[in-house]
Every structure is written in structure tokens, then in C-alpha cells.
Amino acid sequence: MKLFRTLILTVILLMAGTSTLWAEETAKKPLDEVFDNAVVIPFNYHDKVFLNGQKTDVFGDYTLHQRNGRVFVPIRMMGYLVAWMDNSHCEVVWDPQKPDDVILVNQGLKQTVKLTVNSKTMYINNQPQTLDVPPQKIEGRVMLPLRGIAEALDKKIVWFDGLIVISNDAIDLQSPQSVAIKDKIKAKLADYRKEVAYEKKVTPVAKYGDTVYYTKIKYINNGQKMIEELYKKTGSGPEVKIELPGENRFNNNDNKLINNELYYVSTINGKSELHIFSFTDNKSRKLCSLGRWNPMDGWLADMKFINDEFYVVLHSGDLTMGSEDLYKLENGVLKEITGVKEFISFDVEGKFLYYTDFHPILYCTENLFRMNMETGEKQTLAEKEFTYGISRTVHEQGGTSYTASNSFYIKDGYVYVLGYKENDPGDKASVYKISLDGQTKNKLTPPVKTFWLVDQAIYYLDSSTGYLATVDLEGNNKKTLVDKSILDLKFFDGNIYYTVGKDTGTGARLGKLYKYNLSSGQEIKLSNQSVSEFLIGKTGIYYKAEGYDLGLYKIGANGQSICLVDDTISSFLLTDSGVVYTMRYMEGIYTVE
């Protein structure tokens, strides 16, 4: 995981075997239990740390120093790591007119810490505290004592045989679990390799038979312009560039695999077109023109088949001032259906289009619509003052954030969608069942994070607990299936696969992988490793693990995890022919089954 933020705080600690630098009378936990919510820095530091369970490259010329039996670490580095560990906003204020003064501002803790080089007095919200060792300037950098900063920021800091561990929990370094993982952590951090340069990275696209397809970027016009090119590689043979007409776009939503074919945007003679590349014959064909839409001024927001009809959403402009238009392919030509600020979800039933949109500048409420695609007549299905397809969070410190939800289903004459009352700050998104004519509206669940409609039941994650629960399509027969906080979830072949863990809000969503059988109600734990991503398909169940047991794993026939790749995985793609993946520190593209 790359992190490009300004770094902020530092450290001093007593090196004497396994010594605790900060302690209080609390129950201690083994290191493996707190690892996914801690920072681990090796004393022989060379750009790599573990941050909230993920091996992380810290960019910057930072060096740890030892003086008089104590270890010092740069202010920017530690502030950065602590801020990311807690998902808090922490900044360092340094005035070149006062080069010996450093101020740390932690908005999450509502705390300001002032330190001065060679002064043992530290001010926390203007209240003086005495440090054991004052901050020092070493090789032009201000280095801060970790014990004092730990007390100021309410952190636990321990020295563990060459490892500095920062956490919110007291750690039992003598426990067998802690001792068992120590050398694994050291081995993973003793890595001098550099991440593959951006211009040398490849992106997996597909695997068809023994042939892997992927894209690479290329700079032209003396580096002024970047283009993307499609390549293939069969077995151990050489890579081959696939010659395609025009200038092509494969990034983000501008390409999509549909029915084992690659749909992508191409610009030919200044005109944008949608093309299809076939993996069976390695040939490309034009599907349709994209009219006046310019891919340099937007992106292809969505494309999919609904009832064997092909629909495309084209976004023009930026996120703030831009807009989107929905098209339907008819006789090889895109026919415009309607335009909105931004589509959240859409579906088609008969001659009617049903959709939710998001326009935060003008309105949020009453944003569920039905449109007759033959006449163009549009009506709202929304209840007055209600907002649909969005989860709202009202923050204690002020402000409101919105998250779009892709949970949108049409079944047996009803649309199922998230909804809440906009003018009630305490109301949270729940699942609503609304008739397709808008005449009936029923609330089916308590507040939820998200939901799925599978067969004749609704499955949802409870908003407050993250537990998995279910109700029938009338909102009755509520049952809690999993009383654990779930991060990610997938349905496959009569089973529910999910990761369980704590969402730190730092981008890393690490959890243990489980399976729940819908028929028997039995839950099975599938991984002891911390999983950041998992994929399920015909060839099996695969997951990307982080932490001291990082790598690419597959669940064997006996339910046990098999390590396929013992290295840091950058990306991986599951196909009917196996897994295609790339690695963070090694160039190239790889396959495994």
C-alpha cells in the first residue's frame, strides 16, 4: 500500500532487551490480536513498516538514530503514521522563523502539542509537561522523544527485540502468540526492494485458455502524453502487442468484460467509438459511435445488458459540474434516454426505466424516478422529503457525508432500495419496498449499511453492529445469521462468504474469511490470515492476505488455506482459467490455478 502524505511525529525509547516504554494497568493482548490496528517499525528501517496490518512503503529519506541507548525518529514520519493508524487529521506546524519549535495539531483529539528542541518542557493544550529527554535536531531534522508523544497522544509504545510497536492497546510481549510472529514480522520488513515503477506496471484484463491479456501504459511526445496498449502472453512465450485501431482507453470504467469479450473506448480520426475485442479470434470490431462525447472530457460511467438490451452511461465534465446521459443501443446507434447529474443505480422493467440520481448542489430528496422510455414521461416514486439510494452520515464534529449505494432491485412489481427522511437528522438509511407505480411504500428493515436481495429474502448488514441479518420480502421473520462485524460479503453457490474485522476507515479493510451455508446455517472460518480481498469462481476461492503472512492463497478441498505466492500481491483477477496477478516489487504478470 502506497501512502503519499506528509509525515508527522517521533520517538525515543529505552533499549534494554524487551522493555515497555509506556504502560498502565490494563489487560494486555498478544501482538497478533492488535496487529491490524498498530504500527510496527524496524530499528533497521529502510522505507517499510507495517501500518494497520499492511506492509507499507513510506516515501521519504528518513533515518532512525540511537544516542545514549535511546532511539530517535523524525517528527514527520511518526506523525504521519500515527495519523493514519487512527484515521485522524494530524499536521505539523513548523515556522522557519522559529526553527527549533514544532507544533503538532491533532484535530481528532482536539489537541495541540508544542515542543522545543533541547527543552524538556512540552505543552499540551498550553499545559506544561516534563519530558525525560528533550527533542533534538539530528542531521537537520527535528527528532522527538516517543515516550512523551505517546503520553500526549494516548498511545502505547513498546520495544520488541528491534521492533517499535505503536498501538492503542497494551501488548503482552511474553505471550507465545507474540513471540511466534516476531521473526515473521522482521523477515517481511527486511526487504530492500523498491516498488515497481508506475510506467512499468501492468494491469490484468483477462485469461483465455493459456493466454493472458493485460494493458501497459506508454509515454509519447517526450513524456507529454500517456497512452494505453493491450498485450497478450501465452505460456512462457514472449509478450505480443495487440494492434488495435485508433487511440484506446482501458482505464477505470472505460473498459468492461461482458460475456468474455472486452468492451472499450477508442478514438479514431478524432471521433470516439465503443469497440469490442474478442478473445476467441483476437479481433476487434466496432459496436457503435459515441457521438459528440469526448473521452478526454469525461468517462464511460457504466455499460451493461438488461433484458438483452445494451445500455451505456456517459459522463461529461468533472464530478462537481459534470453530468451523465443514459443511452440505449438500437440498430447499431445509441439513442439517448435521459440525462441526470449522476446516476446512482438504474434498471428496466418493460417499457419503464427506474433509477436513482444524486445532485448534492440542487437537491438530494425525492430522487427515485420512473420514466416511460417510449413517451419520455417521467414521474417520481419517492415519498415526500425522502432520499433514496444513499447512506447519510451526520458527523458529531459537524458536516454531513453521503455514500451512494448500488443496492437496487426490481422484483415482482416492486423496487427495493435504501431510503431515509432527509429533514430528520437522526434518520438512517433502511430498506424500502416501493410498488412500481409508487402507490405503496413500506419500510422493511432497521437502519442498514447495505443489503442484497437473493431469491425470496433480503440480507443486510446492520448499521450499528455490522451483523448479517435477514428478513423476508414483507419485512417479517427477521433473523440474525452472523453476530460478527462484517466488512465485505459475496454470495456464491448456496453460501455466503465474508470477512470479519474492524473497519478503521484508513482504506485497509482487513478481516478473517468465513463461509456461511444458507441451507445448514453452519459457519466455518476459512482463514487465519488477514484478508484484504477475496474472489470466488469456478476454479475456487482465492484471497489476498496482508500482514506477516501476506501472499496469495487458495482454499483447498479440505477447507484449509494453501499459500500460492509468498510475496506482496499488487492486483489479482479471477477468471475461468485461473488467477492472473501482479506483484508490488517484481515486474511482469503471472498466473496460477
FENDA-V368353 format. One record per residue. N is the residue number from 1. RES is the residue in one small letter. SS is DSSP state (H for helix, E for strand, C for the rest). PHI is phi in whole degrees, -180 to 180 (* if undefined). BURIAL is I if it has 16 or more other ideal C-beta (glycine too) atoms within 10 Angstrom, else O. Layout:
BEGIN
{{N RES SS PHI BURIAL} {N RES SS PHI BURIAL}}
END
This chain:
BEGIN
{{1 m C * I} {2 k E -92 O} {3 l E -134 I} {4 f C -116 O} {5 r C -111 O} {6 t C -67 O} {7 l C -98 I} {8 i E -140 I} {9 l C -169 I} {10 t C -162 I} {11 v E -160 I} {12 i C -148 I} {13 l C -152 I} {14 l E -87 O} {15 m C -97 O} {16 a C -153 O} {17 g C 63 O} {18 t C -107 O} {19 s C -118 O} {20 t E -92 I} {21 l C -93 I} {22 w C -143 I} {23 a C -148 O} {24 e C -151 O} {25 e C -80 O} {26 t C -130 O} {27 a C -68 O} {28 k C -90 I} {29 k E -119 I} {30 p C -62 I} {31 l H -60 I} {32 d H -64 I} {33 e H -79 I} {34 v H -111 I} {35 f H -58 I} {36 d H -75 I} {37 n H -130 I} {38 a C -141 I} {39 v E -115 I} {40 v E -125 I} {41 i E -122 I} {42 p E -80 I} {43 f C -64 O} {44 n C -84 O} {45 y C -67 I} {46 h C -147 O} {47 d C 79 I} {48 k E -128 I} {49 v E -139 I} {50 f E -102 I} {51 l E -125 I} {52 n C 50 I} {53 g C 87 I} {54 q E -113 I} {55 k E -67 I} {56 t E -129 I} {57 d E -89 I} {58 v E -101 I} {59 f C -90 O} {60 g C 146 O} {61 d C -86 O} {62 y C -111 I} {63 t C -136 O} {64 l C -89 I} {65 h E -126 I} {66 q E -122 O} {67 r E -139 O} {68 n C 53 O} {69 g C 78 O} {70 r E -121 I} {71 v E -108 I} {72 f E -117 I} {73 v E -132 I} {74 p E -63 I} {75 i H -60 I} {76 r H -65 I} {77 m H -63 I} {78 m H -71 I} {79 g H -63 I} {80 y H -60 I} {81 l H -68 I} {82 v H -66 I} {83 a H -62 I} {84 w H -71 I} {85 m H -62 I} {86 d H -100 I} {87 n C 55 O} {88 s C -112 I} {89 h C -95 O} {90 c E -126 I} {91 e E -134 O} {92 v E -107 I} {93 v E -112 O} {94 w C -133 O} {95 d C -106 O} {96 p H -60 O} {97 q H -77 O} {98 k H -130 O} {99 p C -65 O} {100 d C -96 O} {101 d E -103 I} {102 v E -132 I} {103 i E -121 O} {104 l E -107 I} {105 v E -115 I} {106 n E -112 I} {107 q C -69 O} {108 g C -64 O} {109 l C -89 I} {110 k C 53 O} {111 q E -137 I} {112 t E -123 I} {113 v E -119 I} {114 k E -117 I} {115 l E -129 I} {116 t E -131 I} {117 v C -54 O} {118 n C 70 O} {119 s C -111 O} {120 k C -84 I} {121 t E -95 O} {122 m E -113 I} {123 y E -109 I} {124 i E -111 I} {125 n C 50 O} {126 n C 72 O} {127 q E -100 O} {128 p E -73 O} {129 q E -136 O} {130 t E -100 O} {131 l C -93 I} {132 d C -68 O} {133 v C -132 I} {134 p C -77 I} {135 p C -60 I} {136 q E -133 I} {137 k E -105 O} {138 i E -124 O} {139 e C 52 O} {140 g C 83 O} {141 r E -110 I} {142 v E -82 I} {143 m E -114 I} {144 l E -113 I} {145 p C -73 I} {146 l H -69 I} {147 r H -60 I} {148 g H -64 I} {149 i H -67 I} {150 a H -61 I} {151 e H -66 I} {152 a H -67 I} {153 l H -102 I} {154 d C 60 O} {155 k C -114 I} {156 k E -102 I} {157 i E -125 I} {158 v E -133 I} {159 w E -104 I} {160 f E -126 I} {161 d C 51 O} {162 g C 96 O} {163 l E -117 I} {164 i E -99 I} {165 v E -118 I} {166 i E -115 I} {167 s E -154 I} {168 n C -96 O} {169 d C -119 I} {170 a C -70 I} {171 i E -112 I} {172 d C -89 I} {173 l C -77 I} {174 q C -91 O} {175 s C -67 O} {176 p H -57 O} {177 q H -65 O} {178 s H -66 I} {179 v H -64 O} {180 a H -67 O} {181 i H -101 I} {182 k H -58 I} {183 d H -69 O} {184 k H -64 O} {185 i H -64 I} {186 k H -61 I} {187 a H -64 O} {188 k H -70 I} {189 l H -88 I} {190 a C -85 O} {191 d C -129 O} {192 y C -92 O} {193 r C -69 O} {194 k C -99 O} {195 e C -65 O} {196 v C -56 I} {197 a C -60 O} {198 y H -54 O} {199 e H -72 O} {200 k H -107 O} {201 k C -76 I} {202 v E -124 I} {203 t E -120 I} {204 p E -62 I} {205 v E -116 I} {206 a E -167 I} {207 k E -137 I} {208 y E -126 I} {209 g C 65 O} {210 d C -96 O} {211 t E -103 I} {212 v E -103 I} {213 y E -115 I} {214 y E -158 I} {215 t E -113 I} {216 k E -134 I} {217 i E -99 I} {218 k E -145 O} {219 y E -96 O} {220 i E -129 O} {221 n C 55 O} {222 n C 58 O} {223 g C 82 O} {224 q C -81 O} {225 k E -138 O} {226 m E -113 O} {227 i E -124 O} {228 e E -117 I} {229 e E -130 O} {230 l E -99 I} {231 y E -128 I} {232 k E -139 I} {233 k E -147 I} {234 t E -108 O} {235 g C 55 O} {236 s C -94 O} {237 g C -74 O} {238 p C -73 O} {239 e E -75 O} {240 v E -129 O} {241 k E -76 O} {242 i C -93 O} {243 e C -78 O} {244 l C -123 I} {245 p C -70 O} {246 g C 74 I} {247 e E -105 I} {248 n E -110 I} {249 r E -124 I} {250 f C -121 I} {251 n C -85 O} {252 n H 50 O} {253 n H -89 O} {254 d H -76 I} {255 n E -146 I} {256 k E -159 O} {257 l E -86 O} {258 i E -133 O} {259 n C 53 O} {260 n C 62 O} {261 e E -130 I} {262 l E -100 I} {263 y E -94 I} {264 y E -151 I} {265 v E -92 I} {266 s E -135 I} {267 t E -113 I} {268 i E -125 O} {269 n C 53 O} {270 g C 80 O} {271 k E -116 O} {272 s E -87 I} {273 e E -140 I} {274 l E -105 I} {275 h E -117 I} {276 i E -127 I} {277 f E -105 I} {278 s E -97 O} {279 f C -79 I} {280 t C -75 O} {281 d C -121 O} {282 n C 58 O} {283 k E -122 O} {284 s E -112 I} {285 r E -138 O} {286 k E -80 O} {287 l E -91 I} {288 c E -168 I} {289 s E -81 O} {290 l C -102 I} {291 g C 63 O} {292 r C -83 O} {293 w C -63 I} {294 n C -112 O} {295 p H -64 I} {296 m H -78 O} {297 d H -118 O} {298 g E 171 I} {299 w E -158 I} {300 l E -84 I} {301 a E -76 I} {302 d E -166 I} {303 m E -156 I} {304 k E -167 O} {305 f E -94 O} {306 i E -129 O} {307 n C 53 O} {308 d C 68 O} {309 e E -107 O} {310 f E -100 I} {311 y E -124 I} {312 v E -134 I} {313 v E -114 I} {314 l E -111 I} {315 h E -101 I} {316 s E -122 I} {317 g C 86 O} {318 d C -89 O} {319 l C -71 O} {320 t C -79 O} {321 m C -106 O} {322 g C -78 O} {323 s E -152 O} {324 e E -131 I} {325 d E -127 I} {326 l E -102 I} {327 y E -125 I} {328 k E -122 I} {329 l E -81 I} {330 e E -132 O} {331 n C 55 O} {332 g C 80 O} {333 v E -126 O} {334 l E -79 I} {335 k E -107 O} {336 e E -70 O} {337 i E -99 I} {338 t E -165 I} {339 g E -130 O} {340 v E -143 I} {341 k C -66 I} {342 e C -160 I} {343 f E -72 I} {344 i E -91 I} {345 s E -149 I} {346 f E -152 I} {347 d E -154 I} {348 v E -127 I} {349 e E -135 O} {350 g C 65 O} {351 k C -92 O} {352 f E -107 I} {353 l E -101 I} {354 y E -117 I} {355 y E -158 I} {356 t E -117 I} {357 d E -133 I} {358 f C -134 I} {359 h E -138 O} {360 p C -66 O} {361 i C -78 O} {362 l C -94 O} {363 y E -162 O} {364 c C -124 I} {365 t C -79 I} {366 e C 51 I} {367 n C -108 I} {368 l E -109 I} {369 f E -128 I} {370 r E -125 I} {371 m E -131 I} {372 n E -79 O} {373 m C -73 I} {374 e C -86 O} {375 t C -103 O} {376 g C 84 O} {377 e C -68 O} {378 k E -126 O} {379 q E -140 O} {380 t E -89 O} {381 l C -99 I} {382 a C -78 I} {383 e C -77 I} {384 k C -57 O} {385 e C 70 O} {386 f E -105 I} {387 t E -117 I} {388 y E -126 I} {389 g C 75 I} {390 i E -138 I} {391 s E -103 I} {392 r E -111 I} {393 t E -123 O} {394 v E -97 O} {395 h C -83 O} {396 e C -61 O} {397 q C -84 O} {398 g C 107 O} {399 g C 95 O} {400 t E -136 O} {401 s E -119 O} {402 y E -126 O} {403 t E -127 O} {404 a E -72 O} {405 s C -118 I} {406 n C -87 O} {407 s C -78 I} {408 f E -154 I} {409 y E -133 I} {410 i E -118 I} {411 k E -153 O} {412 d C 50 O} {413 g C 87 O} {414 y E -136 I} {415 v E -109 I} {416 y E -113 I} {417 v E -156 I} {418 l E -73 I} {419 g E -157 I} {420 y E -154 I} {421 k E -88 O} {422 e C -65 I} {423 n C -85 O} {424 d C -113 O} {425 p C -59 O} {426 g C -87 O} {427 d C -80 I} {428 k C -119 I} {429 a C -63 I} {430 s E -129 I} {431 v E -84 I} {432 y E -118 I} {433 k E -113 I} {434 i E -126 I} {435 s E -66 O} {436 l C -67 I} {437 d C -99 O} {438 g C 78 I} {439 q C -79 O} {440 t C -123 O} {441 k E -141 I} {442 n E -131 O} {443 k E -86 O} {444 l C -105 I} {445 t C -136 I} {446 p C -73 O} {447 p C -55 I} {448 v E -131 I} {449 k E -83 I} {450 t E -161 I} {451 f E -152 I} {452 w E -135 I} {453 l E -109 I} {454 v E -128 O} {455 d C 57 O} {456 q C -113 O} {457 a E -142 O} {458 i E -108 I} {459 y E -112 I} {460 y E -147 I} {461 l E -100 I} {462 d E -60 I} {463 s C -63 I} {464 s C -89 O} {465 t C -107 O} {466 g C 80 I} {467 y C -69 I} {468 l E -93 I} {469 a E -134 I} {470 t E -142 I} {471 v E -139 I} {472 d E -81 O} {473 l C -75 I} {474 e C -104 O} {475 g C 86 I} {476 n C -102 O} {477 n C 57 O} {478 k C -65 O} {479 k E -148 O} {480 t E -86 O} {481 l E -91 I} {482 v E -134 I} {483 d C -96 O} {484 k C -134 I} {485 s C -76 I} {486 i E -98 I} {487 l E -96 I} {488 d E -130 I} {489 l E -149 I} {490 k E -141 O} {491 f E -100 I} {492 f E -161 O} {493 d C 52 O} {494 g C 80 O} {495 n E -129 I} {496 i E -113 I} {497 y E -109 I} {498 y E -157 I} {499 t E -107 I} {500 v E -118 I} {501 g C 180 I} {502 k C -104 O} {503 d C -83 I} {504 t C -81 I} {505 g C 76 O} {506 t C -101 I} {507 g C 100 O} {508 a C -89 I} {509 r C -115 I} {510 l C -99 I} {511 g E -158 I} {512 k E -84 I} {513 l E -91 I} {514 y E -129 I} {515 k E -131 I} {516 y E -121 I} {517 n E -87 O} {518 l C -67 I} {519 s C -79 O} {520 s C -91 O} {521 g C 76 O} {522 q C -86 O} {523 e E -109 I} {524 i E -129 O} {525 k E -83 O} {526 l C -102 I} {527 s C -138 I} {528 n C -97 O} {529 q C -77 I} {530 s E -85 I} {531 v E -102 I} {532 s E -100 I} {533 e E -159 I} {534 f E -140 I} {535 l E -131 I} {536 i E -132 I} {537 g E -160 O} {538 k C -61 O} {539 t C -85 I} {540 g E 140 I} {541 i E -112 I} {542 y E -126 I} {543 y E -148 I} {544 k E -101 I} {545 a E -101 I} {546 e E -116 I} {547 g H 81 I} {548 y H -76 I} {549 d H -115 I} {550 l C -63 I} {551 g E 145 I} {552 l E -108 I} {553 y E -125 I} {554 k E -131 I} {555 i E -82 I} {556 g C -75 O} {557 a C -62 O} {558 n C -88 O} {559 g C 87 O} {560 q C -91 O} {561 s E -81 I} {562 i E -116 O} {563 c E -80 O} {564 l E -93 I} {565 v E -139 I} {566 d C -97 O} {567 d C -163 I} {568 t C -75 I} {569 i E -88 I} {570 s E -88 I} {571 s E -148 I} {572 f E -149 I} {573 l E -133 I} {574 l E -98 I} {575 t E -125 I} {576 d C -69 O} {577 s C -107 I} {578 g E 121 I} {579 v E -102 I} {580 v E -112 I} {581 y E -147 I} {582 t E -125 I} {583 m E -119 I} {584 r C -71 I} {585 y C -111 O} {586 m C -132 O} {587 e C -72 O} {588 g C 109 O} {589 i C -130 I} {590 y E -134 I} {591 t E -134 I} {592 v E -159 O} {593 e C -115 O}}
END
